[in-house]
Amino acid sequence: MEEEKSLFENKTLYTKELYLEFSKFHLRKRSLITAIPLYICMAIMTLSSILLIVLNLDISAGIAFLILSLAVILIYIFLPNISVSKILKFDKTFENTENKYEFYEDYLFVENKYGSTKVDYNDLYKVYETKNNIYIYINSTQAFLVSKSGFDSKLDEVKEFLKNKFKERYIEK
């Protein structure tokens, strides 16, 4: 029996920077349905607190509300950094591991020093393409992080292949 040859191959080194980029994408850019209401709430909280202070309606409540607003904004800004640092601190297997991705006609094969897995494209959730990476989501929260720089000169072919496989589940950001 002849061994099936992969269509495309990629090697991606999982670094802190790659995780951080993914974490920011996952939290802020993946879905505007969740991000926009949060932005609106942060703006309303901040404006309300400023109005309470400026109009002398309730200065102490305005200051408390402003502090709360700033805390929410700072948490939102620094949450990706905190979560990535926490993961890498407690699980050393995540950083500096190289994943090898082999794209076949009907499935994706992923291998690293800890093991390997074969996943049918139909079993995958969605694919998001960003400037530097392709995130192949296994479910709504977990993804394979595939660096575009890990492909050879066939990047355009890879993107077309994935667009054809995932159709409306392939999203460019």
LINTAUR-V571480 format. One record per run of one state. SS is the DSSP state (H for helix, E for strand, C for the rest). FROM is the first residue (numbers start at 1). LEN is the number of residues. Records with the same first field share a line. If there is no record, write none. Layout:
# LINTAUR-V571480
SS=FROM-LEN  FROM-LEN
This chain:
# LINTAUR-V571480
C=1-7  15-1  30-2  55-4  91-6  104-3  113-2  124-2  130-3  138-5  151-4  173-1
E=8-7  97-7  107-6  115-6  126-4  133-5  143-5  170-3
H=16-14  32-23  59-32  121-3  148-3  155-15
